[in-house]
Amino acid sequence: MKKIIVIFLILNASYCGAQLDSNTLYREFQFNLHESIMKSTFMISGLESLGDTIEGTCFLLNKTKSNSQDTVTILITADHVLKDIYEDYITIHYPGIKGNEFRYLNQIVKIRNLGSPLWISLKDSLLDLAAMRLDNLKFQTDSFLDVQCLADEKALRLLQIRPGDKMYCVGFPEGASANEFGFPILKSGVIASYPILPTFEHNYFLFDCELFPASSGSPVYMCESGRYYLSDSEYGFDANLTQAICGIVVSKIFVIEKPDGAKISLQLAKVIPSSYILTLIEKL
């Protein structure tokens, strides 16, 4: 029986360690990307045109302004998450800190002005990304991750990411959180496709991790100590810690069985590489 592979959108009805260069790829053990990324990843909700609630995932990054010590906070998510919300406002649900305790808090964010989107996206509709500045908004939480945690094309080459590499992602499957404070749920899997580089030719890779509605916008990252690299046709071992955000989940992969049209999950996610996120941020 012939099967057709299709992609369905996953939608439900500042600080980073070392500077990036060829010798230090986020390799500071005192910086824990697992914990820091969970403090920067939040759930989005809003109403669609028929009045049903839509949920998705976003993560917030800080970027230092040019010629200034000031920073701007940037929201990153999948473009379809914001497009499918009919209202001009979304709610960001996040674990805030009041005193010495975590609290489940909400922040209302305007995403349209007179019907015009306040976020930006890439022209290629297959690159399902959105970025938006959050000016003059205060979150009662720790400092967010820095944009330097995003691996650009050079970093992805230095990392030599390849099939079988273990990756992690955090998000809100089916709108669920890890606890009453609103922290995201961490899942893991491996890269399940080839080739990956260069990303301007291969604009997504597959991630072997079963995801659910509301996982769109989940950051995908590497956190690995002890890694083999190929250099000058010889393999070498590096015991240092390697940490970097490598991409973002935008959709889930199914197959459709003919003739009945039944959908079967392949337990795979489509991930857009982080180099495209950086390209989008540069346009803000």
Legacy VTK file of the C-alpha trace (Angstrom):
# vtk DataFile Version 3.0
C-alpha trace
ASCII
DATASET POLYDATA
POINTS 284 float
0.000 0.000 0.000
1.383 3.361 -0.976
2.096 5.828 1.834
2.472 9.571 1.519
4.598 11.451 4.025
3.047 14.727 5.088
3.786 17.357 7.726
1.142 18.565 10.169
1.574 21.667 12.296
1.885 20.983 16.014
-0.810 23.255 17.379
-3.419 22.887 20.088
-7.606 24.062 18.592
20.859 36.730 29.869
22.939 34.636 29.980
25.011 32.148 28.056
28.293 30.609 29.094
31.450 30.993 27.056
31.772 33.186 23.999
31.494 31.292 20.746
34.730 30.598 18.906
36.607 27.603 17.562
38.038 26.763 20.992
35.043 27.361 23.256
31.607 26.190 22.185
29.582 27.067 25.324
31.842 24.787 27.366
31.519 26.221 30.869
30.364 23.599 33.351
29.124 26.266 35.776
26.517 27.183 33.155
23.722 24.616 32.889
21.814 24.993 29.631
19.154 22.486 30.737
18.139 24.656 33.674
18.602 27.995 31.939
16.534 27.054 28.900
13.683 25.815 31.118
13.657 29.265 32.753
13.401 30.924 29.316
10.737 28.724 27.652
7.061 29.577 28.193
3.595 28.642 27.014
1.601 30.936 24.690
-2.181 30.952 24.500
-4.802 32.913 22.581
-8.152 32.567 20.844
-8.661 31.515 17.246
-11.451 32.835 15.034
-14.084 30.351 16.306
-13.293 31.137 19.938
-11.283 28.022 20.758
-8.050 28.369 22.713
-4.789 27.845 20.852
-1.647 26.920 22.753
1.990 26.841 21.692
5.523 27.215 22.994
7.913 30.163 22.827
11.318 31.010 24.231
12.707 34.416 25.132
16.230 35.629 24.438
18.106 38.769 25.395
20.128 40.689 22.842
22.454 43.590 23.614
21.604 46.681 21.601
24.222 48.050 19.210
26.592 50.584 20.817
24.815 50.176 24.142
24.838 48.105 27.317
21.046 47.903 27.215
19.318 44.695 26.165
16.115 43.930 24.288
14.044 40.806 24.902
13.025 38.818 21.826
10.246 36.236 21.593
10.905 33.253 19.311
8.223 30.778 18.223
6.763 29.076 15.144
5.079 31.524 12.768
1.851 29.507 12.552
1.347 29.744 16.326
0.923 33.524 16.112
-0.874 33.499 12.748
-3.571 31.133 13.982
-4.362 33.324 16.986
-7.157 35.621 15.881
-6.886 38.154 18.712
-4.501 41.103 18.841
-3.111 39.841 22.147
-1.586 36.638 23.457
-0.986 35.481 26.998
2.465 34.250 28.009
2.276 31.863 30.968
5.483 31.612 32.942
6.989 30.627 36.328
7.705 33.945 37.983
9.549 34.630 41.201
7.868 36.517 44.013
10.064 36.814 47.048
11.814 33.473 47.372
9.032 31.422 45.793
7.974 30.435 42.292
4.521 31.568 41.201
2.486 30.793 38.080
2.142 34.186 36.374
0.710 35.602 33.131
1.897 38.401 30.847
-0.371 39.921 28.200
1.520 40.734 24.984
0.219 42.673 21.986
0.977 40.889 18.684
-0.974 43.049 16.209
-1.622 46.739 15.731
-4.834 47.467 13.812
-4.613 44.003 12.295
-0.965 44.286 11.224
1.438 41.742 12.774
4.059 43.100 15.159
6.225 40.049 14.642
8.392 39.282 11.629
8.852 36.045 9.692
10.970 34.797 6.795
9.598 35.028 3.249
9.896 31.286 2.705
6.696 29.822 4.188
8.498 26.516 4.781
10.708 28.315 7.290
7.957 28.542 9.880
9.628 31.024 12.241
8.521 34.180 14.043
10.447 36.734 16.095
9.131 39.767 17.955
10.649 42.370 20.250
9.066 42.663 23.669
9.731 46.308 24.418
8.857 47.774 27.815
7.669 44.459 29.244
8.819 43.275 32.659
8.862 39.617 33.640
9.191 38.640 37.275
11.815 36.008 36.593
15.549 35.383 36.204
17.484 36.790 33.285
16.752 35.092 29.978
19.275 33.331 27.772
21.405 35.421 25.426
21.139 35.141 21.637
24.749 33.891 21.700
23.331 30.545 22.820
22.004 30.110 19.270
24.478 28.185 17.121
25.048 29.959 13.812
26.204 28.227 10.622
29.848 28.380 11.708
29.030 26.882 15.096
26.922 24.088 13.599
29.891 23.188 11.406
32.252 23.264 14.379
29.833 21.066 16.299
29.734 18.682 13.322
26.122 17.785 14.144
25.160 14.531 12.501
22.579 11.713 12.543
22.456 9.970 15.906
23.455 13.050 17.910
21.392 13.324 21.068
19.280 16.468 21.352
16.867 17.822 23.928
13.786 20.008 23.687
11.496 21.681 26.199
7.884 22.650 25.672
4.254 22.174 26.658
2.834 19.031 24.992
-0.977 19.256 24.922
-0.583 22.428 26.991
0.776 20.470 29.956
3.538 21.815 32.184
5.980 20.021 34.464
4.442 21.378 37.673
2.078 23.957 39.139
4.612 26.746 38.562
4.408 26.443 34.765
7.854 25.098 33.902
8.120 23.260 30.568
8.588 19.526 30.116
11.970 18.255 28.904
12.130 15.496 26.284
15.015 14.013 24.313
15.787 12.119 21.105
18.327 11.916 18.311
18.810 13.584 14.941
17.080 11.271 12.491
17.933 12.659 9.041
20.851 13.366 6.718
22.337 15.631 5.421
22.063 18.576 7.826
24.776 20.929 6.625
24.971 23.374 5.003
21.698 24.668 6.394
21.115 27.053 3.461
20.656 23.931 1.329
19.013 21.711 3.953
16.642 23.973 5.854
15.359 21.427 8.355
16.296 18.174 10.037
14.226 15.424 11.627
14.252 14.855 15.378
13.343 11.393 16.703
11.104 12.539 19.550
7.360 12.057 19.946
5.770 15.483 20.351
2.196 16.635 20.772
-0.076 19.609 20.042
1.275 22.870 21.564
4.910 21.736 21.110
5.441 24.092 18.148
8.080 26.652 19.110
10.040 24.333 21.410
13.811 25.003 21.372
16.025 22.039 20.448
19.509 22.005 21.925
22.689 20.021 22.531
24.258 19.474 25.963
27.050 16.922 25.675
30.366 16.234 27.378
32.807 14.001 25.559
32.446 14.184 21.794
34.290 12.775 18.787
35.266 15.174 16.010
36.707 14.549 12.580
39.716 16.785 11.922
42.093 16.450 8.954
40.584 13.034 8.150
41.305 11.791 11.679
38.968 11.415 14.630
39.753 13.144 17.910
38.037 13.111 21.294
37.072 16.264 23.205
36.073 15.808 26.844
34.792 19.373 27.201
31.135 20.234 27.630
29.364 21.410 24.468
26.100 23.362 24.847
24.134 25.224 22.179
20.595 25.797 20.896
20.556 24.088 17.496
16.993 24.656 16.270
13.267 24.993 16.899
10.386 22.526 16.537
7.805 23.669 13.981
5.789 20.585 13.055
5.136 16.875 13.475
5.555 14.170 10.837
2.784 11.729 9.884
2.179 9.307 7.057
-1.218 8.984 5.394
-2.367 5.491 4.465
-4.368 5.195 1.240
-7.175 4.629 0.464
-8.630 5.169 3.955
-6.596 8.327 4.642
-5.678 7.288 8.192
-2.868 9.343 9.739
-0.051 7.517 11.496
2.501 9.374 13.609
6.129 8.611 12.803
7.112 10.066 16.190
9.304 12.587 14.419
9.509 16.376 14.613
10.614 18.849 11.937
13.292 21.199 13.292
14.427 24.461 11.647
18.157 25.070 12.352
19.125 27.893 14.702
21.061 29.664 11.935
17.689 30.724 10.471
16.583 32.070 13.857
19.661 34.278 13.929
18.936 35.460 10.382
15.458 36.491 11.493
16.687 38.239 14.650
19.075 40.329 12.549
16.029 41.746 10.712
14.417 43.120 13.888
LINES 2 286
13 0 1 2 3 4 5 6 7 8 9 10 11 12
271 13 14 15 16 17 18 19 20 21 22 23 24 25 26 27 28 29 30 31 32 33 34 35 36 37 38 39 40 41 42 43 44 45 46 47 48 49 50 51 52 53 54 55 56 57 58 59 60 61 62 63 64 65 66 67 68 69 70 71 72 73 74 75 76 77 78 79 80 81 82 83 84 85 86 87 88 89 90 91 92 93 94 95 96 97 98 99 100 101 102 103 104 105 106 107 108 109 110 111 112 113 114 115 116 117 118 119 120 121 122 123 124 125 126 127 128 129 130 131 132 133 134 135 136 137 138 139 140 141 142 143 144 145 146 147 148 149 150 151 152 153 154 155 156 157 158 159 160 161 162 163 164 165 166 167 168 169 170 171 172 173 174 175 176 177 178 179 180 181 182 183 184 185 186 187 188 189 190 191 192 193 194 195 196 197 198 199 200 201 202 203 204 205 206 207 208 209 210 211 212 213 214 215 216 217 218 219 220 221 222 223 224 225 226 227 228 229 230 231 232 233 234 235 236 237 238 239 240 241 242 243 244 245 246 247 248 249 250 251 252 253 254 255 256 257 258 259 260 261 262 263 264 265 266 267 268 269 270 271 272 273 274 275 276 277 278 279 280 281 282 283
